[in-house]
Amino acid sequence: MAKKKTARRVPQAGSPRMYGDGRPSVSAQAEGQRTVTLRPSAAATGAATGPRTVANLAQEYSYVLGDLKRLGMIAGALFAALIVLGIVVR
């Protein structure tokens, strides 16, 4: 016997949507009552955040090539083991 389909519940327009912080969403507030104050960012005010240094990627990621070689050898060994097992099982 088939299940009875229930109608989807539509939210009421009178109740504002709530987000995780417990405040009503912007759409629920009146446009005239809303005031927004923005603080300028450090980049906009020209404040220095400190000297930037260029990272030497070859030095930072020198271990990646060794890891990729090891991963390739393991994958090749497992693939060869699967082929051998496939031949043996037949």
Contacts in CASP RR format, 6 or more apart in sequence:
PFRMAT RR
TARGET T0000
AUTHOR 0000-0000-0000
METHOD contacts of the structure
MODEL  1
MAKKKTARRVPQAGSPRMYGDGRPSVSAQAEGQRTVTLRPSAAATGAATG
PRTVANLAQEYSYVLGDLKRLGMIAGALFAALIVLGIVVR
11 17 0 8 1.000
16 24 0 8 1.000
16 25 0 8 1.000
16 27 0 8 1.000
16 28 0 8 1.000
16 29 0 8 1.000
17 24 0 8 1.000
17 25 0 8 1.000
17 27 0 8 1.000
17 28 0 8 1.000
18 24 0 8 1.000
18 25 0 8 1.000
19 25 0 8 1.000
26 34 0 8 1.000
42 49 0 8 1.000
END
